[in-house]
């Protein structure tokens, strides 16, 4: 399966970001991608008041993504914000396109490194997998990458790859942590891990503690090796994921079969 990771930088305006999604999806479709993955907070960057712009999954912004997917014949995965109780929102991944209509609500909220996502975002409660042309893919968002159980749950549900979207927080050692965690989760679950981050914001971007991205999107194979990687700038990464390789790796590295879950409750 050919996928594309769209490492771009989104701003505070959902309509302008939708135009970016259309532009990058068309580029990916021209490169033969079947699935086009955009970062977390594609609807609007963090640091923007989220509650006033949140929309339901049947709202105009999501419908715009559906139109783009339909027009290009691709499955588009993009981060948006949907309404929650009170003044909070849900950090949602929309996956839509021919034969696919699903969403994933971010389970693990980023209350770390001086940022408190839970102040404005309500947590999800269930993993999500999608099927594209008979290939099963898991969905995950940013801080989820620090929790191996989710990726193993994708594998247990039959996924051969997880699509991870992020708006990774900058700081000392954070690039190294990002690559290490992506590779580790691929190896934990023996799945392809396709991880797309927001590009590093350019000069003049608004300062603050909100995670805005560091780039360095990458694809790790089911053996944990890096197969493709980008730098910090906006760029499109196109990669082919071989589902048969997952079965071959699982024969050699039997971590899923060798688990002892009965010992941990």
PyMOL commands that set and color helices and strands:
alter all, ss='L'
color gray80, all
select helices_A, chain A and resi 14-30+51-53+60-72+117-119+142-146+148-156+174-189+243-252+261-263
alter helices_A, ss='H'
color red, helices_A
select strands_A, chain A and resi 2-7+35-38+75-83+89-97+100-105+111-112+115-116+121-122+129-132+135-141+161-166+192-197+218-220+226-229+235-240
alter strands_A, ss='S'
color yellow, strands_A
deselect
rebuild
show_as cartoon
